[in-house]
């Protein structure tokens, strides 16, 4: 069983405010947003997305 809800809430309790989803689609980012509206997420799915995101890390 995947405990995504508990994992997202645990990350938030540690101070995480932004999630980065690597791979095709935006399913996990959307689920995290449903669990807690204060969290934001970004989906990085292509090499161009990764290059665009990398300078911000």
C-alpha distance matrix in Angstrom:
0.0 3.8 6.3 9.2 11.4 11.6 12.2 14.9 16.5 16.7 18.3 20.7 21.6 22.7 25.0 23.2 24.9 24.4 21.5 22.2 20.1 21.3 21.2 22.1 21.4 20.6 17.3 15.6 19.0 19.3 16.0 16.9 20.4 19.2 17.4 20.6 23.8 25.4 23.2 24.6 23.2 24.9 23.8 25.4 25.4 28.7 31.0 33.3 30.6 29.9 33.6 34.0 31.3 32.2 35.5 33.7 31.6
3.8 0.0 3.8 5.7 8.6 9.2 9.1 11.5 13.6 13.9 15.1 17.5 18.8 19.7 21.7 19.7 21.2 20.6 17.7 18.5 16.5 18.0 18.2 19.3 18.5 17.4 14.3 12.1 15.4 16.0 12.8 13.5 17.0 16.3 14.5 17.6 20.7 22.1 19.7 20.9 19.5 21.2 20.3 22.0 22.2 25.7 27.9 30.1 27.2 26.5 30.2 30.5 27.7 28.7 31.9 30.0 28.0
6.3 3.8 0.0 3.8 5.6 5.5 6.1 8.7 10.2 10.6 12.3 14.4 15.4 16.7 18.8 17.3 18.9 18.9 16.4 18.0 16.7 18.7 19.6 20.9 19.8 18.0 15.0 12.3 14.9 15.5 12.0 11.9 15.4 14.6 12.1 14.9 18.3 19.5 17.4 19.2 18.4 20.7 20.5 22.5 23.3 26.9 29.1 30.9 27.7 27.0 30.6 30.6 27.5 28.6 31.4 29.2 27.2
9.2 5.7 3.8 0.0 3.8 5.5 4.9 6.1 8.6 9.7 10.5 12.3 14.1 15.4 16.8 14.7 15.9 15.5 13.0 14.6 13.4 15.8 16.9 18.1 16.7 14.6 11.8 8.8 11.1 11.9 8.6 8.2 11.8 11.5 9.4 12.1 15.2 16.4 14.0 15.6 14.7 17.0 16.9 19.2 20.2 23.9 26.2 27.7 24.5 23.9 27.5 27.3 24.2 25.6 28.4 26.1 24.3
11.4 8.6 5.6 3.8 0.0 3.8 5.4 5.2 6.2 8.5 10.0 10.7 12.4 14.5 15.7 14.2 15.0 15.4 13.6 16.0 15.4 18.4 19.7 20.6 18.7 16.0 13.3 10.5 11.9 11.9 8.4 7.5 10.5 9.6 6.6 9.4 12.9 14.2 12.6 14.9 14.9 17.8 18.4 21.2 22.5 26.3 28.7 29.8 26.3 26.0 29.5 28.8 25.6 27.2 29.7 27.0 25.5
11.6 9.2 5.5 5.5 3.8 0.0 3.8 5.5 5.2 6.0 8.6 9.9 10.4 12.4 14.5 13.6 15.3 16.2 14.8 17.3 17.1 19.9 21.6 23.0 21.5 19.0 16.5 13.3 14.6 15.3 11.9 10.4 13.3 12.8 9.5 11.3 15.0 15.6 14.1 16.7 16.9 19.8 20.6 23.0 24.7 28.3 30.3 31.6 28.1 27.4 30.8 30.3 26.9 28.0 30.4 27.7 25.7
12.2 9.1 6.1 4.9 5.4 3.8 0.0 3.8 5.5 5.0 6.2 8.6 9.8 10.7 12.8 11.3 13.3 13.8 11.9 14.2 14.2 16.7 18.7 20.6 19.5 17.1 15.2 11.6 12.8 14.4 11.5 9.5 12.9 13.4 10.4 11.8 15.2 15.2 12.9 15.1 14.7 17.3 18.0 20.1 21.8 25.3 27.1 28.5 25.1 24.1 27.4 27.1 23.7 24.6 27.0 24.5 22.3
14.9 11.5 8.7 6.1 5.2 5.5 3.8 0.0 3.8 5.4 5.1 6.3 8.7 10.0 10.9 9.0 10.2 10.8 9.3 12.2 12.6 15.8 18.0 19.6 18.0 15.1 13.5 10.0 10.2 11.7 9.2 6.4 9.4 10.4 7.6 8.3 11.5 11.5 9.2 11.5 11.6 14.6 15.9 18.4 20.4 24.0 25.9 26.9 23.3 22.6 25.8 25.1 21.7 23.0 25.2 22.4 20.7
16.5 13.6 10.2 8.6 6.2 5.2 5.5 3.8 0.0 3.8 5.5 5.0 6.2 8.8 10.0 9.4 10.7 12.4 12.0 15.3 16.2 19.4 21.7 23.3 21.6 18.5 16.8 13.4 13.3 14.3 11.7 8.8 11.0 11.4 7.9 7.9 11.4 11.1 9.9 13.1 14.1 17.5 19.2 21.8 24.0 27.6 29.4 30.2 26.5 25.9 28.9 27.9 24.4 25.7 27.6 24.5 22.8
16.7 13.9 10.6 9.7 8.5 6.0 5.0 5.4 3.8 0.0 3.8 5.4 5.0 6.5 9.0 8.9 11.5 13.2 12.7 15.7 16.8 19.6 22.2 24.3 23.1 20.3 18.9 15.2 15.3 17.0 14.5 11.6 14.1 15.0 11.6 11.4 14.7 13.8 12.2 15.1 15.8 18.8 20.3 22.4 24.8 28.1 29.5 30.6 27.1 25.9 28.8 28.2 24.6 25.3 27.1 24.2 22.1
18.3 15.1 12.3 10.5 10.0 8.6 6.2 5.1 5.5 3.8 0.0 3.8 5.4 5.2 6.7 5.5 8.4 9.8 9.3 12.4 14.0 16.8 19.8 22.1 21.1 18.3 17.4 13.7 13.3 15.5 13.8 10.5 12.8 14.6 11.8 11.1 13.8 12.3 10.0 12.4 12.9 15.6 17.4 19.3 21.9 25.1 26.3 27.2 23.7 22.5 25.2 24.6 20.9 21.5 23.3 20.4 18.3
20.7 17.5 14.4 12.3 10.7 9.9 8.6 6.3 5.0 5.4 3.8 0.0 3.8 5.3 5.1 4.8 6.5 9.1 9.9 13.5 15.5 18.8 21.7 23.6 22.1 18.9 18.2 14.8 13.6 15.3 13.9 10.2 11.5 13.3 10.5 8.8 11.2 9.2 7.8 10.9 12.5 15.7 18.1 20.5 23.3 26.5 27.9 28.3 24.7 23.8 26.4 25.2 21.6 22.6 24.0 20.7 19.1
21.6 18.8 15.4 14.1 12.4 10.4 9.8 8.7 6.2 5.0 5.4 3.8 0.0 3.8 5.4 7.3 9.6 12.5 13.5 16.9 18.9 22.0 24.9 27.1 25.7 22.6 21.7 18.1 17.3 18.8 17.1 13.6 15.0 16.3 13.1 11.5 14.1 12.0 11.4 14.6 16.3 19.4 21.8 23.9 26.8 30.0 31.2 31.7 28.1 27.0 29.5 28.4 24.8 25.4 26.6 23.4 21.5
22.7 19.7 16.7 15.4 14.5 12.4 10.7 10.0 8.8 6.5 5.2 5.3 3.8 0.0 3.8 5.8 9.2 11.8 12.7 15.7 18.1 20.8 24.0 26.5 25.6 22.8 22.3 18.6 17.7 20.0 18.6 15.0 16.6 18.5 15.6 14.0 16.3 13.8 12.5 15.0 16.2 18.9 21.2 22.8 25.8 28.7 29.5 30.1 26.7 25.1 27.4 26.6 22.9 23.1 24.2 21.1 18.8
25.0 21.7 18.8 16.8 15.7 14.5 12.8 10.9 10.0 9.0 6.7 5.1 5.4 3.8 0.0 3.8 6.2 9.4 11.3 14.6 17.4 20.3 23.7 26.0 24.9 21.9 21.9 18.5 16.8 19.0 18.2 14.4 15.3 17.7 15.3 13.0 14.4 11.4 10.3 12.5 14.3 17.0 19.8 21.5 24.8 27.6 28.3 28.5 25.0 23.7 25.8 24.6 20.9 21.3 22.0 18.7 16.9
23.2 19.7 17.3 14.7 14.2 13.6 11.3 9.0 9.4 8.9 5.5 4.8 7.3 5.8 3.8 0.0 3.8 6.0 7.5 10.8 13.6 16.6 19.9 22.3 21.2 18.2 18.5 15.1 13.3 15.9 15.4 11.7 12.8 15.6 13.7 11.6 12.9 10.2 7.9 9.6 10.7 13.3 16.0 17.8 21.0 23.8 24.7 25.0 21.4 20.2 22.5 21.3 17.6 18.4 19.5 16.2 14.5
24.9 21.2 18.9 15.9 15.0 15.3 13.3 10.2 10.7 11.5 8.4 6.5 9.6 9.2 6.2 3.8 0.0 3.8 6.9 10.3 13.3 16.5 19.8 21.6 20.1 16.9 17.5 14.6 12.0 14.2 14.4 10.8 10.8 13.9 12.8 10.1 10.3 7.3 5.2 6.5 8.5 11.4 14.6 16.8 20.2 23.0 24.1 23.8 20.2 19.6 21.7 19.9 16.5 17.9 18.7 15.1 14.3
24.4 20.6 18.9 15.5 15.4 16.2 13.8 10.8 12.4 13.2 9.8 9.1 12.5 11.8 9.4 6.0 3.8 0.0 3.8 6.8 10.0 13.1 16.3 18.2 16.8 13.8 15.0 12.4 9.6 12.3 13.2 10.0 10.1 13.7 13.3 11.3 11.1 9.0 5.8 4.8 5.4 7.7 10.9 13.0 16.5 19.2 20.4 20.1 16.4 15.9 18.2 16.5 13.0 14.8 15.9 12.6 12.0
21.5 17.7 16.4 13.0 13.6 14.8 11.9 9.3 12.0 12.7 9.3 9.9 13.5 12.7 11.3 7.5 6.9 3.8 0.0 3.8 6.5 9.7 12.9 14.9 13.9 11.2 12.1 9.2 7.1 10.5 11.2 8.4 9.6 13.1 12.7 11.8 12.3 11.2 7.4 6.3 4.5 6.4 8.5 10.6 13.7 16.7 18.2 18.5 14.8 14.2 17.0 15.9 12.5 14.1 16.2 13.4 12.3
22.2 18.5 18.0 14.6 16.0 17.3 14.2 12.2 15.3 15.7 12.4 13.5 16.9 15.7 14.6 10.8 10.3 6.8 3.8 0.0 3.8 6.4 9.8 12.1 11.8 9.8 11.6 9.3 7.6 11.3 12.6 10.7 12.1 15.4 15.5 15.1 15.4 14.6 10.8 8.8 5.7 5.0 5.9 7.1 10.3 13.1 14.4 15.0 11.4 10.6 13.7 12.9 9.7 11.3 14.0 11.9 10.8
20.1 16.5 16.7 13.4 15.4 17.1 14.2 12.6 16.2 16.8 14.0 15.5 18.9 18.1 17.4 13.6 13.3 10.0 6.5 3.8 0.0 3.8 6.5 8.7 8.5 7.1 8.7 6.9 6.4 10.0 11.2 10.4 12.2 15.0 15.5 15.9 16.4 16.4 12.7 10.8 7.2 6.1 4.7 6.0 8.0 11.4 13.4 14.5 11.1 10.7 14.3 14.1 11.4 13.2 16.4 14.8 13.9
21.3 18.0 18.7 15.8 18.4 19.9 16.7 15.8 19.4 19.6 16.8 18.8 22.0 20.8 20.3 16.6 16.5 13.1 9.7 6.4 3.8 0.0 3.8 7.1 8.6 8.9 10.7 9.6 9.9 13.2 14.4 14.0 15.9 18.5 19.0 19.7 20.2 20.2 16.4 14.3 10.7 8.6 6.1 4.9 5.8 8.7 10.4 12.3 9.5 8.6 12.4 13.0 10.9 12.1 15.7 15.0 13.9
21.2 18.2 19.6 16.9 19.7 21.6 18.7 18.0 21.7 22.2 19.8 21.7 24.9 24.0 23.7 19.9 19.8 16.3 12.9 9.8 6.5 3.8 0.0 3.8 6.4 8.3 10.0 10.1 11.1 13.6 15.0 15.5 17.3 19.5 20.4 21.5 22.0 22.5 19.0 16.7 13.0 10.8 7.4 6.2 4.5 7.5 10.0 12.3 10.2 10.0 13.7 14.6 13.3 14.7 18.3 18.1 17.3
22.1 19.3 20.9 18.1 20.6 23.0 20.6 19.6 23.3 24.3 22.1 23.6 27.1 26.5 26.0 22.3 21.6 18.2 14.9 12.1 8.7 7.1 3.8 0.0 3.8 7.0 8.9 10.4 11.4 13.0 14.8 16.1 17.4 19.2 20.7 22.1 22.2 23.3 20.0 17.6 14.0 11.8 8.0 7.6 4.9 7.7 11.1 12.8 11.0 12.0 15.5 15.9 15.1 17.2 20.6 20.3 20.1
21.4 18.5 19.8 16.7 18.7 21.5 19.5 18.0 21.6 23.1 21.1 22.1 25.7 25.6 24.9 21.2 20.1 16.8 13.9 11.8 8.5 8.6 6.4 3.8 0.0 3.8 5.9 8.3 8.9 9.8 11.9 13.6 14.5 16.0 18.0 19.4 19.2 20.7 17.7 15.4 12.0 10.4 7.1 8.5 6.9 10.2 13.8 14.7 12.2 13.9 17.3 16.8 15.9 18.5 21.6 20.8 20.8
20.6 17.4 18.0 14.6 16.0 19.0 17.1 15.1 18.5 20.3 18.3 18.9 22.6 22.8 21.9 18.2 16.9 13.8 11.2 9.8 7.1 8.9 8.3 7.0 3.8 0.0 3.8 5.8 5.4 6.2 8.7 10.2 10.7 12.5 14.5 15.7 15.5 17.0 14.1 11.9 8.8 8.0 5.8 8.7 8.8 12.4 15.7 16.1 13.0 14.6 17.9 16.9 15.4 18.3 21.1 19.6 19.7
17.3 14.3 15.0 11.8 13.3 16.5 15.2 13.5 16.8 18.9 17.4 18.2 21.7 22.3 21.9 18.5 17.5 15.0 12.1 11.6 8.7 10.7 10.0 8.9 5.9 3.8 0.0 3.8 5.5 5.2 6.2 8.7 10.0 10.7 12.5 14.5 15.0 17.0 14.3 13.0 10.5 10.8 9.1 11.9 11.8 15.4 18.8 19.6 16.5 17.7 21.2 20.5 18.7 21.2 24.1 22.5 22.2
15.6 12.1 12.3 8.8 10.5 13.3 11.6 10.0 13.4 15.2 13.7 14.8 18.1 18.6 18.5 15.1 14.6 12.4 9.2 9.3 6.9 9.6 10.1 10.4 8.3 5.8 3.8 0.0 3.8 5.3 5.0 6.1 8.5 9.8 10.5 12.4 13.5 15.0 11.9 11.2 8.8 9.9 8.9 11.7 12.5 16.3 19.1 20.1 16.8 17.3 20.9 20.2 17.8 20.0 22.9 20.9 20.2
19.0 15.4 14.9 11.1 11.9 14.6 12.8 10.2 13.3 15.3 13.3 13.6 17.3 17.7 16.8 13.3 12.0 9.6 7.1 7.6 6.4 9.9 11.1 11.4 8.9 5.4 5.5 3.8 0.0 3.8 5.5 5.2 6.2 8.7 10.0 10.7 11.0 12.2 9.0 7.7 5.3 6.9 7.1 10.6 12.2 15.9 18.6 18.9 15.3 16.1 19.4 18.1 15.7 18.3 20.7 18.4 18.1
19.3 16.0 15.5 11.9 11.9 15.3 14.4 11.7 14.3 17.0 15.5 15.3 18.8 20.0 19.0 15.9 14.2 12.3 10.5 11.3 10.0 13.2 13.6 13.0 9.8 6.2 5.2 5.3 3.8 0.0 3.8 5.4 5.1 6.3 8.8 10.1 9.9 12.2 10.1 9.1 7.8 9.6 9.8 13.4 14.6 18.2 21.3 21.4 17.9 19.2 22.4 20.8 18.7 21.6 23.9 21.5 21.6
16.0 12.8 12.0 8.6 8.4 11.9 11.5 9.2 11.7 14.5 13.8 13.9 17.1 18.6 18.2 15.4 14.4 13.2 11.2 12.6 11.2 14.4 15.0 14.8 11.9 8.7 6.2 5.0 5.5 3.8 0.0 3.8 5.4 5.1 6.3 8.8 10.1 12.5 10.5 10.8 9.9 12.3 12.4 15.8 16.8 20.6 23.6 24.1 20.6 21.4 24.8 23.6 21.2 23.6 26.1 23.7 23.2
16.9 13.5 11.9 8.2 7.5 10.4 9.5 6.4 8.8 11.6 10.5 10.2 13.6 15.0 14.4 11.7 10.8 10.0 8.4 10.7 10.4 14.0 15.5 16.1 13.6 10.2 8.7 6.1 5.2 5.4 3.8 0.0 3.8 5.4 5.1 6.3 8.0 9.6 7.1 8.1 7.9 11.0 12.1 15.4 17.2 20.9 23.4 23.9 20.2 20.6 23.8 22.5 19.6 21.9 24.1 21.4 20.7
20.4 17.0 15.4 11.8 10.5 13.3 12.9 9.4 11.0 14.1 12.8 11.5 15.0 16.6 15.3 12.8 10.8 10.1 9.6 12.1 12.2 15.9 17.3 17.4 14.5 10.7 10.0 8.5 6.2 5.1 5.4 3.8 0.0 3.8 5.4 5.2 5.1 7.4 5.9 6.6 7.5 10.8 12.5 16.2 18.2 21.7 24.3 24.2 20.4 21.3 24.3 22.4 19.8 22.5 24.3 21.4 21.3
19.2 16.3 14.6 11.5 9.6 12.8 13.4 10.4 11.4 15.0 14.6 13.3 16.3 18.5 17.7 15.6 13.9 13.7 13.1 15.4 15.0 18.5 19.5 19.2 16.0 12.5 10.7 9.8 8.7 6.3 5.1 5.4 3.8 0.0 3.8 5.5 6.2 9.5 9.1 10.4 11.2 14.3 15.5 19.2 20.7 24.3 27.2 27.2 23.6 24.6 27.7 25.9 23.4 26.1 28.1 25.1 25.0
17.4 14.5 12.1 9.4 6.6 9.5 10.4 7.6 7.9 11.6 11.8 10.5 13.1 15.6 15.3 13.7 12.8 13.3 12.7 15.5 15.5 19.0 20.4 20.7 18.0 14.5 12.5 10.5 10.0 8.8 6.3 5.1 5.4 3.8 0.0 3.8 6.7 9.1 8.6 11.0 12.1 15.5 16.9 20.4 22.1 25.8 28.5 28.8 25.1 25.5 28.7 27.2 24.3 26.6 28.5 25.5 24.8
20.6 17.6 14.9 12.1 9.4 11.3 11.8 8.3 7.9 11.4 11.1 8.8 11.5 14.0 13.0 11.6 10.1 11.3 11.8 15.1 15.9 19.7 21.5 22.1 19.4 15.7 14.5 12.4 10.7 10.1 8.8 6.3 5.2 5.5 3.8 0.0 3.8 5.5 5.9 8.9 11.1 14.8 17.0 20.4 22.7 26.2 28.6 28.5 24.7 25.2 28.0 26.2 23.2 25.5 27.0 23.7 23.2
23.8 20.7 18.3 15.2 12.9 15.0 15.2 11.5 11.4 14.7 13.8 11.2 14.1 16.3 14.4 12.9 10.3 11.1 12.3 15.4 16.4 20.2 22.0 22.2 19.2 15.5 15.0 13.5 11.0 9.9 10.1 8.0 5.1 6.2 6.7 3.8 0.0 3.8 5.5 7.6 10.4 13.9 16.4 20.0 22.4 25.8 28.1 27.6 23.8 24.7 27.2 24.9 22.3 24.9 26.1 22.7 22.9
25.4 22.1 19.5 16.4 14.2 15.6 15.2 11.5 11.1 13.8 12.3 9.2 12.0 13.8 11.4 10.2 7.3 9.0 11.2 14.6 16.4 20.2 22.5 23.3 20.7 17.0 17.0 15.0 12.2 12.2 12.5 9.6 7.4 9.5 9.1 5.5 3.8 0.0 3.8 6.6 10.1 13.6 16.7 19.9 22.8 25.9 27.9 27.2 23.4 23.9 26.2 23.9 21.0 23.3 24.1 20.5 20.6
23.2 19.7 17.4 14.0 12.6 14.1 12.9 9.2 9.9 12.2 10.0 7.8 11.4 12.5 10.3 7.9 5.2 5.8 7.4 10.8 12.7 16.4 19.0 20.0 17.7 14.1 14.3 11.9 9.0 10.1 10.5 7.1 5.9 9.1 8.6 5.9 5.5 3.8 0.0 3.8 6.7 10.4 13.4 16.5 19.4 22.6 24.5 24.1 20.3 20.5 23.0 21.0 17.9 20.2 21.3 17.9 17.7
24.6 20.9 19.2 15.6 14.9 16.7 15.1 11.5 13.1 15.1 12.4 10.9 14.6 15.0 12.5 9.6 6.5 4.8 6.3 8.8 10.8 14.3 16.7 17.6 15.4 11.9 13.0 11.2 7.7 9.1 10.8 8.1 6.6 10.4 11.0 8.9 7.6 6.6 3.8 0.0 3.8 7.1 10.4 13.5 16.5 19.5 21.4 20.7 16.9 17.5 19.8 17.6 14.8 17.4 18.5 15.3 15.6
23.2 19.5 18.4 14.7 14.9 16.9 14.7 11.6 14.1 15.8 12.9 12.5 16.3 16.2 14.3 10.7 8.5 5.4 4.5 5.7 7.2 10.7 13.0 14.0 12.0 8.8 10.5 8.8 5.3 7.8 9.9 7.9 7.5 11.2 12.1 11.1 10.4 10.1 6.7 3.8 0.0 3.7 6.7 9.9 12.8 15.9 17.9 17.5 13.7 14.3 17.0 15.1 12.3 15.1 16.8 14.1 14.2
24.9 21.2 20.7 17.0 17.8 19.8 17.3 14.6 17.5 18.8 15.6 15.7 19.4 18.9 17.0 13.3 11.4 7.7 6.4 5.0 6.1 8.6 10.8 11.8 10.4 8.0 10.8 9.9 6.9 9.6 12.3 11.0 10.8 14.3 15.5 14.8 13.9 13.6 10.4 7.1 3.7 0.0 3.8 6.5 9.7 12.4 14.4 13.8 10.0 10.9 13.6 11.7 9.2 12.3 14.3 12.1 12.6
23.8 20.3 20.5 16.9 18.4 20.6 18.0 15.9 19.2 20.3 17.4 18.1 21.8 21.2 19.8 16.0 14.6 10.9 8.5 5.9 4.7 6.1 7.4 8.0 7.1 5.8 9.1 8.9 7.1 9.8 12.4 12.1 12.5 15.5 16.9 17.0 16.4 16.7 13.4 10.4 6.7 3.8 0.0 3.8 6.2 9.3 11.9 11.9 8.3 9.4 12.6 11.5 9.7 12.6 15.3 13.9 14.2
25.4 22.0 22.5 19.2 21.2 23.0 20.1 18.4 21.8 22.4 19.3 20.5 23.9 22.8 21.5 17.8 16.8 13.0 10.6 7.1 6.0 4.9 6.2 7.6 8.5 8.7 11.9 11.7 10.6 13.4 15.8 15.4 16.2 19.2 20.4 20.4 20.0 19.9 16.5 13.5 9.9 6.5 3.8 0.0 3.8 6.2 8.2 8.6 5.3 5.9 9.4 9.1 7.6 10.1 13.2 12.7 12.8
25.4 22.2 23.3 20.2 22.5 24.7 21.8 20.4 24.0 24.8 21.9 23.3 26.8 25.8 24.8 21.0 20.2 16.5 13.7 10.3 8.0 5.8 4.5 4.9 6.9 8.8 11.8 12.5 12.2 14.6 16.8 17.2 18.2 20.7 22.1 22.7 22.4 22.8 19.4 16.5 12.8 9.7 6.2 3.8 0.0 3.8 7.0 8.3 6.2 7.3 10.6 11.1 10.6 12.7 16.0 16.0 16.1
28.7 25.7 26.9 23.9 26.3 28.3 25.3 24.0 27.6 28.1 25.1 26.5 30.0 28.7 27.6 23.8 23.0 19.2 16.7 13.1 11.4 8.7 7.5 7.7 10.2 12.4 15.4 16.3 15.9 18.2 20.6 20.9 21.7 24.3 25.8 26.2 25.8 25.9 22.6 19.5 15.9 12.4 9.3 6.2 3.8 0.0 3.8 5.3 5.0 6.4 8.8 9.8 10.6 12.2 15.3 16.2 16.6
31.0 27.9 29.1 26.2 28.7 30.3 27.1 25.9 29.4 29.5 26.3 27.9 31.2 29.5 28.3 24.7 24.1 20.4 18.2 14.4 13.4 10.4 10.0 11.1 13.8 15.7 18.8 19.1 18.6 21.3 23.6 23.4 24.3 27.2 28.5 28.6 28.1 27.9 24.5 21.4 17.9 14.4 11.9 8.2 7.0 3.8 0.0 3.8 5.4 5.1 6.3 8.6 9.8 10.4 13.4 15.1 15.4
33.3 30.1 30.9 27.7 29.8 31.6 28.5 26.9 30.2 30.6 27.2 28.3 31.7 30.1 28.5 25.0 23.8 20.1 18.5 15.0 14.5 12.3 12.3 12.8 14.7 16.1 19.6 20.1 18.9 21.4 24.1 23.9 24.2 27.2 28.8 28.5 27.6 27.2 24.1 20.7 17.5 13.8 11.9 8.6 8.3 5.3 3.8 0.0 3.8 5.4 5.1 6.1 8.5 9.9 12.1 13.8 15.1
30.6 27.2 27.7 24.5 26.3 28.1 25.1 23.3 26.5 27.1 23.7 24.7 28.1 26.7 25.0 21.4 20.2 16.4 14.8 11.4 11.1 9.5 10.2 11.0 12.2 13.0 16.5 16.8 15.3 17.9 20.6 20.2 20.4 23.6 25.1 24.7 23.8 23.4 20.3 16.9 13.7 10.0 8.3 5.3 6.2 5.0 5.4 3.8 0.0 3.8 5.5 5.1 6.1 8.5 11.0 11.7 12.9
29.9 26.5 27.0 23.9 26.0 27.4 24.1 22.6 25.9 25.9 22.5 23.8 27.0 25.1 23.7 20.2 19.6 15.9 14.2 10.6 10.7 8.6 10.0 12.0 13.9 14.6 17.7 17.3 16.1 19.2 21.4 20.6 21.3 24.6 25.5 25.2 24.7 23.9 20.5 17.5 14.3 10.9 9.4 5.9 7.3 6.4 5.1 5.4 3.8 0.0 3.8 5.4 5.1 5.8 9.2 10.3 10.5
33.6 30.2 30.6 27.5 29.5 30.8 27.4 25.8 28.9 28.8 25.2 26.4 29.5 27.4 25.8 22.5 21.7 18.2 17.0 13.7 14.3 12.4 13.7 15.5 17.3 17.9 21.2 20.9 19.4 22.4 24.8 23.8 24.3 27.7 28.7 28.0 27.2 26.2 23.0 19.8 17.0 13.6 12.6 9.4 10.6 8.8 6.3 5.1 5.5 3.8 0.0 3.8 5.4 5.2 7.3 9.7 10.6
34.0 30.5 30.6 27.3 28.8 30.3 27.1 25.1 27.9 28.2 24.6 25.2 28.4 26.6 24.6 21.3 19.9 16.5 15.9 12.9 14.1 13.0 14.6 15.9 16.8 16.9 20.5 20.2 18.1 20.8 23.6 22.5 22.4 25.9 27.2 26.2 24.9 23.9 21.0 17.6 15.1 11.7 11.5 9.1 11.1 9.8 8.6 6.1 5.1 5.4 3.8 0.0 3.8 5.8 6.7 8.1 10.2
31.3 27.7 27.5 24.2 25.6 26.9 23.7 21.7 24.4 24.6 20.9 21.6 24.8 22.9 20.9 17.6 16.5 13.0 12.5 9.7 11.4 10.9 13.3 15.1 15.9 15.4 18.7 17.8 15.7 18.7 21.2 19.6 19.8 23.4 24.3 23.2 22.3 21.0 17.9 14.8 12.3 9.2 9.7 7.6 10.6 10.6 9.8 8.5 6.1 5.1 5.4 3.8 0.0 3.8 5.8 5.7 7.1
32.2 28.7 28.6 25.6 27.2 28.0 24.6 23.0 25.7 25.3 21.5 22.6 25.4 23.1 21.3 18.4 17.9 14.8 14.1 11.3 13.2 12.1 14.7 17.2 18.5 18.3 21.2 20.0 18.3 21.6 23.6 21.9 22.5 26.1 26.6 25.5 24.9 23.3 20.2 17.4 15.1 12.3 12.6 10.1 12.7 12.2 10.4 9.9 8.5 5.8 5.2 5.8 3.8 0.0 3.8 5.4 5.4
35.5 31.9 31.4 28.4 29.7 30.4 27.0 25.2 27.6 27.1 23.3 24.0 26.6 24.2 22.0 19.5 18.7 15.9 16.2 14.0 16.4 15.7 18.3 20.6 21.6 21.1 24.1 22.9 20.7 23.9 26.1 24.1 24.3 28.1 28.5 27.0 26.1 24.1 21.3 18.5 16.8 14.3 15.3 13.2 16.0 15.3 13.4 12.1 11.0 9.2 7.3 6.7 5.8 3.8 0.0 3.8 5.5
33.7 30.0 29.2 26.1 27.0 27.7 24.5 22.4 24.5 24.2 20.4 20.7 23.4 21.1 18.7 16.2 15.1 12.6 13.4 11.9 14.8 15.0 18.1 20.3 20.8 19.6 22.5 20.9 18.4 21.5 23.7 21.4 21.4 25.1 25.5 23.7 22.7 20.5 17.9 15.3 14.1 12.1 13.9 12.7 16.0 16.2 15.1 13.8 11.7 10.3 9.7 8.1 5.7 5.4 3.8 0.0 3.8
31.6 28.0 27.2 24.3 25.5 25.7 22.3 20.7 22.8 22.1 18.3 19.1 21.5 18.8 16.9 14.5 14.3 12.0 12.3 10.8 13.9 13.9 17.3 20.1 20.8 19.7 22.2 20.2 18.1 21.6 23.2 20.7 21.3 25.0 24.8 23.2 22.9 20.6 17.7 15.6 14.2 12.6 14.2 12.8 16.1 16.6 15.4 15.1 12.9 10.5 10.6 10.2 7.1 5.4 5.5 3.8 0.0
